[in-house]
Amino acid sequence: MGKPDNERAVKARPAAKVSSKVTSTYTHKRNVKKLVIWAAFGIIGISLVWTLISQQFTISSQNKEINALESRVQEVQQQSDNLKQQVDNLENPEYIERIAREQLGLVRPNERVFVDSNKSEDNNSK
């Protein structure tokens, strides 16, 4: 207890400096922690945006592929309908007779065929 006031004042000052260092270290750690948290949110945000953009490109290309396939399906459906119509026609005797006359030149027994000479000249000149 017999210490002079001067010594007490000197010892009090380093305590204030230590307190200041603790406060600045605490503040620095807090700022670093905030920076790490914001960096983590930033990375997560950028990765989410990147994922969304890449998914949009994937969706767009798949939509184009779907449209192309739907178009192809319509073409094949039209071909199928045409083939079904041809099959139905092949079961029709009138159609078979018409094809036999026009493409094969067949005639019925005792039938007379008249040929237009003007029409055959036109065909030969072409």
C-alpha positions as CSV (number, residue, x, y, z in Angstrom):
1,M,0.0,0.0,0.0
2,G,2.8,2.3,0.3
3,K,3.3,2.6,-3.4
4,P,3.4,6.1,-4.7
5,D,0.7,7.5,-6.9
6,N,3.1,7.7,-9.7
7,E,3.6,4.0,-9.9
8,R,-0.1,3.4,-9.8
9,A,-0.6,5.7,-12.7
10,V,2.1,3.9,-14.7
11,K,0.6,0.5,-14.1
12,A,-2.9,1.8,-14.9
13,R,-1.8,2.9,-18.4
14,P,-0.7,-0.5,-19.6
15,A,-4.0,-1.9,-18.5
16,A,-5.7,0.6,-20.7
17,K,-3.5,-0.4,-23.6
18,V,-4.3,-4.0,-23.1
19,S,-7.9,-3.2,-22.9
20,S,-7.6,-1.3,-26.2
21,K,-5.7,-4.3,-27.8
22,V,-8.4,-6.7,-26.7
23,T,-11.1,-4.5,-28.1
24,S,-9.3,-4.0,-31.4
25,T,-8.6,-7.8,-31.6
26,Y,-12.2,-8.5,-30.9
27,T,-13.3,-6.0,-33.5
28,H,-10.9,-7.4,-36.0
29,K,-12.1,-11.0,-35.4
30,R,-15.7,-9.8,-35.7
31,N,-14.9,-8.0,-39.0
32,V,-13.2,-11.1,-40.3
33,K,-16.1,-13.3,-39.3
34,K,-18.5,-10.9,-41.1
35,L,-16.3,-10.9,-44.2
36,V,-16.2,-14.8,-44.2
37,I,-20.0,-14.9,-43.9
38,W,-20.6,-12.4,-46.7
39,A,-18.0,-14.3,-48.9
40,A,-19.9,-17.5,-48.2
41,F,-23.2,-15.9,-49.1
42,G,-21.6,-14.4,-52.2
43,I,-20.2,-17.8,-53.3
44,I,-23.6,-19.5,-52.7
45,G,-25.4,-16.7,-54.6
46,I,-23.0,-16.9,-57.6
47,S,-23.4,-20.7,-57.7
48,L,-27.2,-20.4,-57.6
49,V,-27.2,-17.9,-60.4
50,W,-24.8,-20.1,-62.4
51,T,-27.0,-23.1,-61.9
52,L,-30.1,-21.3,-62.9
53,I,-28.5,-19.9,-66.1
54,S,-27.1,-23.4,-67.1
55,Q,-30.5,-24.9,-66.4
56,Q,-32.1,-22.3,-68.7
57,F,-29.7,-23.2,-71.5
58,T,-30.4,-26.9,-71.0
59,I,-34.2,-26.3,-71.0
60,S,-33.9,-24.2,-74.1
61,S,-32.0,-26.8,-76.0
62,Q,-34.3,-29.6,-74.9
63,N,-37.3,-27.5,-76.0
64,K,-35.7,-27.2,-79.4
65,E,-35.2,-30.9,-79.5
66,I,-38.8,-31.5,-78.4
67,N,-40.1,-29.3,-81.2
68,A,-37.9,-31.1,-83.8
69,L,-39.2,-34.5,-82.6
70,E,-42.8,-33.3,-82.6
71,S,-42.4,-32.2,-86.2
72,R,-40.9,-35.5,-87.1
73,V,-43.8,-37.3,-85.3
74,Q,-46.2,-35.3,-87.5
75,E,-44.4,-36.3,-90.6
76,V,-44.3,-40.0,-89.7
77,Q,-48.0,-39.8,-88.7
78,Q,-48.8,-38.3,-92.2
79,Q,-46.8,-41.1,-93.9
80,S,-48.6,-43.7,-91.8
81,D,-52.0,-42.2,-92.7
82,N,-51.0,-42.3,-96.4
83,L,-49.9,-45.9,-96.2
84,K,-53.1,-46.9,-94.4
85,Q,-55.1,-45.2,-97.2
86,Q,-53.1,-47.2,-99.8
87,V,-53.8,-50.4,-98.0
88,D,-57.5,-49.6,-97.9
89,N,-57.4,-48.8,-101.6
90,L,-55.7,-52.2,-102.4
91,E,-58.7,-53.9,-100.9
92,N,-61.0,-51.9,-103.2
93,P,-61.7,-53.8,-106.5
94,E,-62.4,-50.6,-108.4
95,Y,-59.0,-49.1,-107.4
96,I,-57.3,-52.3,-108.4
97,E,-59.0,-52.2,-111.8
98,R,-58.1,-48.6,-112.4
99,I,-54.4,-49.3,-111.6
100,A,-54.4,-52.3,-113.9
101,R,-55.8,-50.2,-116.8
102,E,-53.8,-47.1,-116.3
103,Q,-50.4,-48.4,-115.3
104,L,-50.3,-52.0,-116.7
105,G,-52.5,-51.4,-119.8
106,L,-54.7,-54.4,-119.1
107,V,-58.2,-54.7,-120.5
108,R,-61.2,-56.9,-119.9
109,P,-61.9,-59.8,-122.3
110,N,-63.8,-58.7,-125.4
111,E,-63.3,-55.0,-124.5
112,R,-62.3,-52.5,-127.2
113,V,-59.7,-49.9,-126.3
114,F,-59.7,-46.6,-128.2
115,V,-56.5,-44.6,-128.2
116,D,-56.6,-40.9,-128.9
117,S,-53.9,-40.3,-131.5
118,N,-53.7,-36.6,-130.7
119,K,-53.0,-37.4,-127.1
120,S,-50.2,-39.9,-127.9
121,E,-48.6,-37.4,-130.3
122,D,-48.5,-34.8,-127.5
123,N,-46.9,-37.4,-125.2
124,N,-44.3,-38.3,-127.8
125,S,-43.3,-34.7,-128.4
126,K,-42.7,-34.0,-124.8
